[in-house]
Amino acid sequence: MPAAIQVTDLRKSFGDNAVLRGVTFEVQRGEILALLGSNGAGKTTTITILSTLLTPDGGAAVLAGHDVATRPGDVRRAISLTGQFAAVDEILTGRENLELIATLRREAAPKQVAVDLLARFGLTDAADRRAATYSGGMKRRLDIAMSLVGTPEIIFLDEPTTGLDPEGRLEVWRTIKELADGGTTILLTTQHLDEAEALAHRIAILHGGVIIADGTLAELTAMFPPATVEYVVKQPTLEEIFLAITGSTSSTHPGEA
């Protein structure tokens, strides 16, 4: 079976600045690939080209069997894009946001689509609240739910946890894992190493406009020498000092509530 995403020698320059110098990678169906790189590495440029919003200077990209250059309409019907910031209408409720997108995508039953997605993403209880009242994690879950209207084969998530607190990040991580478990192909861009480690089946490192490494975490780890054991003198923490001085086993004195 051909890969869901096939990118070959993708190139893009802005004036004299060559952002992509020959990017090549594949993403299999139902796989999460984390495209890892620092700011300015070209992650967002890659996503923008693959989602047909930007024309490459060279190379080829085929998504769900459709060539980005020659069949952009078919590509757009097969994909969905979630940007770095949640693109929800905060004046509308969660339900209204989903119904609006379902109507724009010409779904036969927009109201039922909204009901199903609200339940799938754990937002039923908040369905009729304005999105402005949602937490960061809830807004991002709603944003991803909106991107699933029309059942796309491929989802692009461009730094999906930007600006979220730790709890919100974990909410989004759970959602992404569930999508992949359901067979959705996901290309995730991030600059957070722990995010790539937690979510991705494979990791591609984009640096200097090219992919310099591509593989599973175990494969990337194997590229380095075996770990060495070092002994480090551990300084006591302030909490440990306090407990030792007071002779307590906790920071709460006996009898305190």
C-alpha positions in Angstrom: 0.0 0.0 0.0 1.5 3.4 -0.9 2.3 5.9 1.8 -0.4 8.4 2.7 2.1 11.3 2.3 5.1 11.1 -0.1 7.4 14.1 -0.3 10.4 14.1 -2.6 13.1 16.8 -2.9 10.8 19.6 -1.9 12.3 23.1 -2.3 11.2 26.6 -1.5 13.0 29.9 -1.3 11.9 33.4 -0.3 14.2 35.8 -2.1 17.7 34.8 -1.3 16.6 32.7 1.7 16.4 29.0 0.8 14.1 27.6 3.5 13.6 24.1 2.0 16.6 22.7 0.1 15.4 19.3 -0.8 13.0 17.8 1.8 12.2 14.1 1.4 10.1 11.9 3.7 7.0 9.6 3.8 4.2 9.1 6.3 2.4 5.7 6.3 -1.4 5.5 6.7 -2.5 5.7 10.4 1.0 6.9 11.4 2.0 10.0 13.4 5.2 11.6 12.0 6.6 14.4 14.1 8.5 16.9 12.1 11.0 18.3 14.6 13.0 21.5 14.2 13.8 24.8 15.7 12.2 28.1 14.9 12.8 29.0 11.2 13.7 25.4 10.3 10.9 25.3 7.6 8.3 23.2 9.4 5.4 25.6 8.8 6.5 26.2 5.2 6.4 22.4 4.6 2.9 22.2 6.0 1.7 25.2 4.0 3.0 23.6 0.7 1.5 20.2 1.5 -1.9 21.8 2.3 -1.8 23.6 -1.2 -1.6 27.1 0.3 1.9 27.7 -1.1 3.5 26.7 -4.4 6.9 24.9 -4.1 9.9 25.9 -6.3 10.6 22.3 -7.0 10.1 18.7 -5.9 7.0 16.7 -5.6 4.4 15.8 -3.0 1.6 13.2 -3.2 -1.1 13.0 -0.6 -3.7 10.2 -0.4 -2.7 9.4 -4.0 -3.2 13.0 -5.3 -0.4 15.3 -6.6 -0.3 18.6 -4.8 0.7 20.5 -7.9 -1.7 18.9 -10.4 -4.7 17.9 -8.3 -4.9 20.5 -5.5 -8.7 20.2 -5.2 -8.5 16.5 -4.5 -5.7 17.1 -2.0 -7.8 19.6 -0.1 -10.8 17.2 0.1 -8.5 14.5 1.6 -6.8 16.7 4.3 -7.4 19.0 7.2 -5.1 21.6 8.7 -5.0 22.8 12.3 -2.7 25.8 12.7 -0.6 27.0 15.7 -3.6 28.8 17.3 -7.1 27.5 17.7 -9.3 28.9 14.8 -12.6 28.8 16.6 -15.2 31.6 16.6 -15.4 32.6 20.2 -18.7 34.3 19.8 -20.3 31.0 18.8 -20.9 28.0 21.0 -19.0 24.8 20.5 -22.0 23.3 18.8 -22.5 26.3 16.5 -18.8 26.2 15.5 -19.1 22.6 14.4 -22.4 23.0 12.6 -21.0 26.0 10.7 -18.0 24.0 9.4 -20.3 21.0 8.6 -22.5 23.3 6.6 -19.6 24.8 4.7 -18.3 21.4 3.9 -21.8 20.4 2.6 -22.4 17.6 5.1 -25.8 16.1 4.7 -26.7 16.4 8.4 -24.7 19.2 10.1 -26.5 19.0 13.4 -25.8 15.3 13.8 -22.2 15.8 12.7 -21.8 18.3 15.6 -23.5 16.0 18.1 -21.2 13.1 17.2 -18.0 15.2 17.3 -18.9 16.9 20.6 -19.4 13.4 22.1 -16.2 12.1 20.6 -14.1 14.9 22.0 -15.7 15.1 25.5 -17.4 18.5 24.8 -21.1 17.6 25.1 -21.5 19.2 28.5 -20.0 22.5 27.2 -21.7 22.3 23.7 -24.0 25.3 24.3 -21.5 27.5 26.0 -19.7 30.2 24.0 -16.2 29.1 22.9 -14.8 32.2 24.6 -15.5 30.5 28.0 -13.5 27.4 27.1 -10.1 26.6 28.6 -7.1 26.5 26.2 -7.2 22.7 26.0 -11.0 22.7 25.3 -10.6 25.3 22.5 -7.8 23.2 20.9 -10.0 20.0 21.2 -12.8 21.9 19.5 -10.4 23.1 16.9 -9.3 19.6 16.1 -12.9 18.4 16.1 -13.7 21.0 13.5 -10.8 19.8 11.4 -12.4 16.3 11.4 -15.6 17.4 9.7 -15.8 15.5 6.4 -13.6 12.7 7.8 -10.2 13.7 6.2 -7.6 11.0 5.6 -4.8 13.2 6.7 -4.5 15.9 9.4 -1.7 18.5 9.6 -1.2 19.7 13.2 1.2 22.7 13.2 2.6 23.0 16.8 -0.8 22.1 18.2 0.1 22.8 21.9 1.5 26.3 21.4 0.4 28.4 24.4 -1.3 25.6 26.4 -0.7 24.9 30.0 0.5 21.4 31.0 -3.0 20.1 31.6 -4.1 21.4 28.2 -1.1 19.8 26.5 -2.0 16.4 27.9 -5.6 16.8 26.7 -4.5 17.4 23.2 -1.9 14.6 23.3 -4.7 12.1 24.3 -6.8 13.4 21.4 -4.0 13.0 18.9 -3.3 9.5 20.0 -7.0 8.5 19.7 -7.1 9.9 16.1 -4.1 7.8 15.1 -5.6 4.8 16.8 -8.7 5.3 14.6 -6.6 5.2 11.4 -6.1 8.9 10.7 -2.7 9.9 9.3 -1.1 12.8 11.2 1.8 15.0 10.3 2.7 16.9 13.5 5.2 19.8 13.7 6.7 20.7 17.0 9.9 22.0 18.6 9.2 20.2 21.9 11.3 17.1 22.2 9.0 15.6 24.8 6.0 16.0 22.6 7.6 14.2 19.7 8.7 11.4 22.1 5.3 11.0 23.6 3.2 11.0 20.3 5.2 10.0 17.3 5.6 6.7 15.7 8.5 8.2 13.7 10.5 11.4 14.0 12.0 13.4 11.2 14.4 16.2 12.1 14.4 19.2 9.7 17.5 21.3 9.9 19.2 23.6 7.4 16.3 23.0 4.9 16.8 19.2 4.7 15.8 16.1 6.7 19.0 15.1 8.5 17.5 12.2 10.4 14.3 10.1 10.1 13.3 7.1 12.1 11.7 5.7 15.3 12.9 6.9 18.6 14.7 3.7 19.1 16.4 4.0 15.7 17.5 7.6 16.4 18.7 6.6 19.9 20.8 3.8 18.3 22.7 6.5 16.3 24.4 7.6 19.5 27.1 5.7 21.5 26.0 3.6 24.4 25.1 5.5 27.6 27.8 5.8 30.2 27.2 5.6 33.9 28.3 8.7 35.9 28.1 9.3 39.6 27.0 12.7 40.7 26.9 14.2 44.2 23.3 15.1 44.9 22.8 18.2 46.9 19.9 18.1 49.4 16.8 20.1 48.5 15.4 22.8 50.8 12.5 20.5 51.7 15.0 17.7 52.8 17.0 20.2 54.8 13.8 21.4 56.5 12.7 17.9 57.4 16.1 17.0 58.7 16.3 20.1 60.9 12.8 19.7 62.3 12.9 15.9 62.5 9.6 15.7 60.7 8.5 13.2 58.1 6.4 15.8 56.2 6.1 19.5 56.0 2.9 19.4 58.1 3.3 19.5 61.9 1.3 17.0 63.9 -2.2 18.2 64.6 -2.2 20.7 61.7 -5.2 20.5 59.2 
